[in-house]
Amino acid sequence: MPFPDKQELLAKINDALNDVRPHLAVDGGNVELVDITEDWIVQIKWLGACQNCSMSIMTLRAGVEQAIKGRIPEVNGVVAV
């Protein structure tokens, strides 16, 4: 399924990430949107304390992916790159 408007889609994803960023910041971390692939996989990069955190996989699934899919259900997944 082609993107409706990639820039608009990336802006929506960033808005969703803004919902989880305050929770990450409490522990000295953050997340950066890298891109979205043609098969609707969102690529993120962990920043700060999140880079080496053993809980980052759980945070990815339970926090980041849920926040994004809640706003953009077409997204097929989220991966850290």
Backbone as CSV, one residue per row, in Angstrom:
resi,resn,N_x,N_y,N_z,CA_x,CA_y,CA_z,C_x,C_y,C_z
1,MET,0.851,-1.179,0.000,0.000,0.000,0.000,0.896,1.241,0.000
2,PRO,0.780,2.093,-0.974,1.639,3.291,-1.034,1.260,4.292,0.057
3,PHE,2.225,5.123,0.380,1.996,6.161,1.388,1.077,7.234,0.841
4,PRO,0.171,7.756,1.668,-0.668,8.874,1.222,0.193,10.114,0.958
5,ASP,1.000,10.491,1.901,1.934,11.608,1.804,2.998,11.345,2.863
6,LYS,4.198,11.004,2.417,5.231,10.547,3.361,5.548,11.590,4.421
7,GLN,5.658,12.850,4.053,5.986,13.882,5.043,4.888,14.015,6.093
8,GLU,3.651,13.928,5.649,2.523,14.000,6.576,2.518,12.776,7.504
9,LEU,2.824,11.622,6.938,2.883,10.390,7.714,3.998,10.463,8.760
10,LEU,5.172,10.940,8.363,6.288,11.080,9.303,5.938,12.064,10.418
11,ALA,5.212,13.110,10.093,4.784,14.076,11.110,3.831,13.419,12.108
12,LYS,2.917,12.573,11.625,1.997,11.863,12.520,2.757,10.907,13.431
13,ILE,3.759,10.237,12.875,4.565,9.315,13.678,5.315,10.096,14.757
14,ASN,5.888,11.226,14.381,6.601,12.053,15.364,5.661,12.534,16.459
15,ASP,4.428,12.885,16.101,3.442,13.280,17.111,3.196,12.134,18.091
16,ALA,3.091,10.917,17.562,2.891,9.748,18.426,4.103,9.541,19.324
17,LEU,5.304,9.743,18.785,6.521,9.599,19.589,6.575,10.653,20.691
18,ASN,6.016,11.820,20.413,5.994,12.870,21.436,5.199,12.444,22.663
19,ASP,4.264,11.509,22.498,3.501,10.992,23.632,4.366,10.148,24.569
20,VAL,5.363,9.461,24.017,6.205,8.591,24.855,7.515,9.251,25.286
21,ARG,7.918,10.298,24.591,9.201,10.942,24.923,9.316,11.401,26.368
22,PRO,8.269,11.999,26.976,8.405,12.408,28.379,8.709,11.233,29.313
23,HIS,8.149,10.068,29.015,8.392,8.880,29.834,9.833,8.406,29.678
24,LEU,10.367,8.514,28.479,11.757,8.132,28.239,12.714,9.126,28.890
25,ALA,12.354,10.395,28.846,13.211,11.457,29.375,13.409,11.326,30.886
26,VAL,12.410,10.765,31.581,12.518,10.572,33.027,13.767,9.746,33.353
27,ASP,14.078,8.786,32.491,15.238,7.919,32.701,16.454,8.351,31.876
28,GLY,16.408,9.558,31.314,17.551,10.068,30.559,17.628,9.572,29.133
29,GLY,16.504,9.134,28.577,16.513,8.607,27.217,15.641,9.410,26.282
30,ASN,15.656,8.976,25.031,14.831,9.597,24.003,14.766,8.646,22.817
31,VAL,13.972,9.004,21.840,13.831,8.210,20.630,13.782,9.169,19.441
32,GLU,14.388,8.743,18.345,14.414,9.553,17.123,13.792,8.754,15.988
33,LEU,12.933,9.383,15.215,12.354,8.749,14.030,13.393,8.787,12.918
34,VAL,13.711,7.613,12.364,14.677,7.529,11.277,13.948,7.567,9.937
35,ASP,12.971,6.669,9.759,12.258,6.599,8.480,11.100,5.617,8.610
36,ILE,10.341,5.473,7.538,9.346,4.417,7.420,9.579,3.747,6.075
37,THR,9.606,2.416,6.092,9.899,1.670,4.866,8.639,1.554,4.009
38,GLU,8.816,1.092,2.773,7.690,0.935,1.857,6.691,-0.103,2.351
39,ASP,7.146,-1.034,3.206,6.221,-2.032,3.755,5.718,-1.616,5.144
40,TRP,5.740,-0.312,5.411,5.136,0.287,6.603,5.787,-0.166,7.917
41,ILE,7.114,-0.281,7.908,7.862,-0.554,9.137,8.544,0.748,9.543
42,VAL,8.236,1.206,10.754,8.830,2.438,11.269,10.206,2.109,11.845
43,GLN,11.193,2.896,11.454,12.548,2.726,11.962,12.840,3.853,12.951
44,ILE,13.280,3.457,14.152,13.623,4.440,15.175,15.058,4.226,15.621
45,LYS,15.575,5.227,16.311,16.909,5.128,16.908,16.772,5.534,18.368
46,TRP,17.272,4.686,19.256,17.285,5.023,20.682,18.382,6.026,20.951
47,LEU,18.112,6.969,21.830,19.081,7.994,22.210,19.266,7.990,23.724
48,GLY,20.399,8.511,24.158,20.650,8.648,25.592,20.681,7.309,26.296
49,ALA,20.084,7.267,27.482,20.095,6.062,28.306,19.389,4.890,27.631
50,CYS,18.489,5.169,26.701,17.741,4.094,26.029,18.639,3.232,25.142
51,GLN,19.777,3.766,24.716,20.651,3.034,23.800,21.127,1.714,24.393
52,ASN,21.419,1.693,25.678,21.987,0.492,26.301,21.059,-0.124,27.343
53,CYS,19.816,0.281,27.335,18.880,-0.182,28.349,18.370,-1.584,28.030
54,SER,18.378,-2.452,29.020,17.890,-3.820,28.826,16.377,-3.862,28.635
55,MET,15.690,-2.796,28.988,14.236,-2.747,28.848,13.788,-2.134,27.514
56,SER,14.725,-1.782,26.654,14.358,-1.072,25.427,13.465,-1.901,24.508
57,ILE,13.629,-3.216,24.479,12.760,-4.053,23.635,11.327,-3.994,24.151
58,MET,11.150,-4.079,25.472,9.808,-3.998,26.042,9.216,-2.618,25.796
59,THR,10.028,-1.580,25.951,9.570,-0.209,25.713,9.181,-0.035,24.248
60,LEU,9.938,-0.657,23.359,9.648,-0.574,21.927,8.258,-1.143,21.640
61,ARG,7.973,-2.332,22.172,6.698,-2.999,21.893,5.536,-2.365,22.664
62,ALA,5.706,-2.192,23.965,4.597,-1.760,24.815,4.366,-0.257,24.777
63,GLY,5.397,0.510,24.477,5.260,1.960,24.489,5.252,2.570,23.106
64,VAL,6.373,2.462,22.437,6.565,3.141,21.153,5.634,2.574,20.077
65,GLU,5.645,1.255,19.902,4.825,0.656,18.847,3.331,0.886,19.112
66,GLN,2.905,0.749,20.358,1.497,0.972,20.695,1.082,2.411,20.400
67,ALA,1.937,3.363,20.755,1.629,4.778,20.529,1.483,5.066,19.031
68,ILE,2.390,4.508,18.237,2.352,4.748,16.787,1.143,4.064,16.157
69,LYS,0.937,2.784,16.475,-0.182,2.049,15.886,-1.532,2.612,16.337
70,GLY,-1.562,3.226,17.507,-2.790,3.841,17.964,-3.223,4.998,17.084
71,ARG,-2.249,5.667,16.489,-2.552,6.805,15.604,-2.539,6.424,14.134
72,ILE,-1.675,5.465,13.784,-1.541,5.047,12.379,-1.626,3.522,12.330
73,PRO,-2.842,2.968,12.295,-3.002,1.517,12.353,-2.400,0.770,11.167
74,GLU,-2.132,1.458,10.077,-1.548,0.804,8.897,-0.108,0.351,9.133
75,VAL,0.548,0.907,10.145,1.944,0.552,10.436,2.006,-0.928,10.796
76,ASN,2.970,-1.621,10.166,3.123,-3.065,10.375,4.081,-3.412,11.511
77,GLY,4.870,-2.467,11.958,5.801,-2.749,13.037,6.769,-1.593,13.232
78,VAL,7.550,-1.718,14.302,8.562,-0.724,14.642,9.842,-1.466,14.960
79,VAL,10.954,-1.003,14.406,12.254,-1.609,14.674,13.258,-0.546,15.042
80,ALA,14.183,-0.915,15.909,15.295,-0.030,16.247,16.436,-0.307,15.296
81,VAL,17.009,0.738,14.741,18.127,0.590,13.790,19.364,1.262,14.327
